[in-house]
Amino acid sequence: MTWPLIYAALFAEALVLTVVLTPWAQRVGERWRLTDVPDPSRKIHTVVKARSGGLAMIIAFFAVLTVNLATAYAFGGRVPLVGVSVARFVENVPSISGQIGALLLGTLIAAGVGLVDDRRPLPPGVKLAGQVVAALVLLPAGIHVRLFGLPDSVGMVITVLWVVGLTNAFNFLDNMDGLSTGVSAICAGVLMWALFWAGERFTPALLAVFLGCAVGFLRHNWFPARLFMGDGGSHFLGFFLSAVAILGTYYRPEGDAPRLAVLLPAVVFGLPLFDMITVILIRLGQGRSPFQADTQHFSHRLVALGMRPPQAVLTIYLLTLAIGLSGLALLHLPPAAAWVHLTSVAMIFVVIHLLDHTGRQRPTEGDSDHA
């Protein structure tokens, strides 16, 4: 029970600190005009709201991580309060310090790009360039996709596309109160479980801190949201999750997991990616910029079908969880059974597509991207 106790402690610390810091982040947003102005054509809130909530999550994440690593070293590998030894883990940290540093630096760069955009909107090309730079930071540290003999150069290209794509997916998903925050928490929880199940120990600890930050912010971001996370928050969520997903190991030749287990991250993040891809295709088909906010997201289609916004968000939570749990099974199923689960996931996406298509025939005015 050693590691579950540590994860629970990290989660609780991050949750409490985020809850405490969020009101401060709101005041900072109001003071520095990091605000979201009402727009009846594409947003449902009627008052100016701060979009600086990402600051609370970012600061809480780095504070909890730094303090706990420093404390573990100071106490010789023994975690205070929990009273358990992680000496072997602490001894191994220097061997992966380069990867940890690259992950955290890339996360800071991505979040910084988002925060700058919150203060003064950046041109899409500049914003995209910043995201690419953040993704490139991962490569020298060896954080890139490795798939069954695939050349490293190809794996690196896939990595940049994956990280930039998922960063934008969570940015796009930030279109209703609590949506991006809750979905990121569910994805983090499933990924944490999967990596622990696969034998990882440090990466789930990072995800436990992240999960605490997301759940802590959700307290202030649920309907009606007191403030928004802004691009700073959505970039933090998307970049960190995309990078950690690559950092983890899902398949080992000497293990029992089938090769299909490498698809687990794509399955877990399937719904955010589906929403982003469909919205981009719709906007391009209409001759508009893919970055122009509107009410054509899956969440808006559910509202068009008669759901209230909180109901639409909860529906997406459940779909994300169902898809993620189906993907989780890939770690321990024989290939034939794994294909059955992947088929089930495909059927869920068929249902999502049908709901999305039906809702598109009944346009509605609603909330749109806070970004």
N, C-alpha and C positions, 0 to 999 in steps of 0.2 A: 504493500500500500504506500510505499515511500513516494513514488512519483505522483500518483493521484493527489496526495496531500500537498505536495509542492505546487502542482498545477492549480489546485483549489485556492491556495494561499495567494499565488500570483494573480489569479483571476479576481479575487476579492480586493486585493490592493489596487489593481488597475481600475476596477469598477468604482470603488469609493473615491479615489483621487479624481477620476473623470467627472463624477457627479459633483464633487466640490469645485472643480476648476471651471465647469461649464458656465455658471453665472458670471464668473470673472471674464471668460472669453466673450460672453455676450456684451458686457460693458466695453471691452476693448473694441469689439466690432462697431458698436454704436459711436464710440469716440473717434475711431479712425475711418468711419464711413464705409466699413465693410458690410454693406447692407444690401438687401434685396428689395427693390421697389415694386409695388403692385403693378400688374399689367393685366387688365381685364380680359385681353384677347388670349392669354395663355397661362394665367395663374389665378388661383382661387383665394389666396390670402389678400386681405384688404388693407393691411397696415404694413408699414416698413418694418422688416425684421432683419436682425443681424445674421450674417452668414459666415460667422467666425467660429462656429462650434468645432471645426476641425482642429483649432489651436488646442482645445482642451484634450482631445484624444492624442494628438501628437506629443504634447508635453507630458501627459500622464504615461504614455507608452515608454518614452525614453527615460523618464525619471524612475519608473518602477524597474525597468530592465537594468539601468545603471546601478541603482542602489542595491538590488539583489545580487548582482554579480560581484560588486565590491564587498558586500557583506559575506558572501560565500567564501571569498578569498581571505577576508579578515579573520573569519572563524575557522580557518583551516578545512573548509569543505563541509562544515556542519551548519545547517540552516537553523537559525534561532527560532524560537517559538514552536516551529514544527518539530524540532529536535531530531532531525534525521541527517545522516551523512551523505553527501554527494561528492565526496573527495575525488573519486575516480572521474566524475564528470568535470569537476573543476580542473583537474590535471590535464584533461583532454581539450579544454577550451583554447589554449594557445595554438593547437594544431589546426583549428578552424577559425582562428582570429581574422584571417584575411577574408574569408567568406562572410563572417559576421560583420566586419567593417564595411565591406562592399554592399551588403544588404542594407545596413543602416544608412550609409551615405547615399545610396540610390534612393532610399525612401525619403530622406531629407530633401534631396534635390527635387524629386517629384512633388512632394508636399509644398516645397518653396515655390515651384512654378505655379501651383494651384493658388497659393496665397497671393502671389503677385497678381494673378488674373482676377482674384476677388477684389483687389484694391483698384486695379485699372485693367479692364479687359484687354487681353493680348490678342493679336491677330492669330487665327487658327494655325498658320504655318509656324509661327514663333512658339506657340504653345506645344505643338507637335514636336518641334525640334528639341524643346526642353525635356519632353518625355523620352525621346530617343537617347539623349545624353544620359539621363538617369538609368535607362536600360543598359547602355554601353558600359556603365561603371561595373556591372555584374560580371562581365566577360573575363577580364584579366584575373579575377579571383576563382575562375573555374565554375561559376554558376551559369550553366547553360544546358540545354537539352541534350541528352545522350540516349540514342535509341538504336540498339542492335547493330552496331557497326556503322552508323550514320557518320559521315565526315564531320569533324568538329566545326568546320566553316559553315556547313549547312545547319548544324545544331545551333550555332550562334545567331544565324539569321532568323531561325524559327523562334529563338528566345526573345529577340528584340520585338518581333511581330507579336508574340504572345503577351509580353509585358505591356507594350504600348496598347495593344488591343484591349486587354483586361482593365488597364487603368482607365481607358475611355469608357469601357462597358459600365463600370461603377459610377463614372461621372454622368453618363446618360441615364443610369438607373435612379439618380437622385432627382426624381420628378414628382414625388409625393412624400408627405411627411412619414418618416420612419422607414421608407422603402429600402433605400440603399444601405442604411445602417443595419436593419434587421437581416437583410439577405446576406450581407457580409458576415454578420455574426453566425448565421446558420452555416455558411460555407466554411468559416473558420472552425466551427465546432466539428463538422464532419471531417475536415482535413486533419484536424488535431487527432481525432479518434483513429483515422486511417493510418497516420504516421506512427502513432503509438503502437497500434496493432502490427505495423510492419517492422517494429523494432527500434524506431527512432526515440530519442529521449529529449534532446535539446530543442529540436524544432517544435515539438508540441508545447514546450515551455514558452517559446516565443509566441505561439498561437494562443496560449492561455492568457498572456498579458494583453494581446490584441483583442481577444474576445471580451475581456473585462472592460476595455476601453469602449468597444462598440456597444455593449449592453448598458454601460454607464451613461453614454451619450443618448441612447434611445429613450431614457427616462425624460429627457428634455426635448427630444425630437419627435415623439409620438404625437398623434392628433390631440388638440391643435398644437403644432410645434411652437415652442417658445423662440427657437432660432434654428437656422439651417447650418449644415456642415460646410457649405461652400465648396469650391473647387479644391481648396486646401485639404479638406476632409476627405472628399471623394478620391483625390489623387493618392492620399495616404492609404486609404482602404484598398484601392485597386492595385497599386504598385506593390505594396507589401504582400498581399495575398498571392499575386502572380509570381513574385520572386520566391516566396517560401514554397509554393507548389513545385517549382523547379528544383529547389534545394533538397527537397525530400526524396527518399528512395522508395519505390513501390514494388520493384521487381528485382530479385536477385537470382542468378542462374542456379545457385545451390539451394534456394528456398522452395516453398510449396506454391507460391502465388503464380498464377498463369501469366503469360506475357501480356494478356489483355489488361492486366492491372495498371499498365502505364497509361491507359486511357482515363484513369480515375479523375485526375484534375480537370480534364475537358468535360467529363460528365458532371462533376460537382459544380463547375461554373457555367454549365450549359445554358441556364435560363438568362443570366445577365448577357452572355454572348449572343443568344438568340434575339433578345430585345434590341441590342445594339445593331446587329447585322440587318434585321428587318427594317428598323427605322432608317438606317443609312440607305438601304435600297429604295425605300419609299420616297425619301427626300430626293435622291438622285433621279428617280423616275419622274418626279415632279419638276425637275430642273432647278432644284434649290440646293444650297450648301448642306452637306451632311451634318454640319455643326450648328445649323440654325434651329433653335429650340422650337418645339411645337407640341401638340397634343396627340401624337401618333404612336405613343408607346403602348405596350401591352396593358399597363395599368389603366391607361385612359380607355382602352377598348372594353375592359371589364366594367368601368363606370358607365360606358355607353350601353352596356347590356343590362343596366339597372342597379348595379352595386353602388353602395356608398364608398367613398375613398378608403376608409379604414377596412371595409370588407374586401376591397380589391387588393389592398396591401396584405392582409392576412391570407387571402387566397394564394398570392404569389409566395408568401412564406411557406405555406404547406406544399406547394408544387416544388419549390426549391429543396425542401427537406425530403420529399418523396424521391426526387431525382438523385439527391446526394446519397441517401441511404441505399438506393439501388446500386449506385456506383461503388459504395463501400464494400458490397458483397464481392466485387471483382477480386479482392485480395485473397479470398480463401475458397473460391469456387473452382472446380475443374472447368476446362475450356468450354465444354458443351453447355454446362449450367450458366457460365458467364455470358455466353451468347444469348441465352434466354433472358437474362437480366438486361442486357443491352437492348434487346428487342422490346422489352417492357419500357425502357427509357425512351426509345424511339416512339412508342405508342403514346406516351405522355406528351411528347412534343407535337405529335399529330393533333392531340386534343387542344394543346395550347395554340397551335396554328389555326384550328377551326374557330376557337373563341376569338382569337385576334382578328381573323378575317371577318367573322360575323359582326364584331364590334366596329370594324372599319366601315361597314355599310350603314352604321348609325352614328354619325359624328356627334361629338359632344364637346362642350367647352369645359375645360378643367385645368388642373395644375399642369405645369410643364417643368422642364429642367430648371432647377434653381441655379445651375451654373451659368 
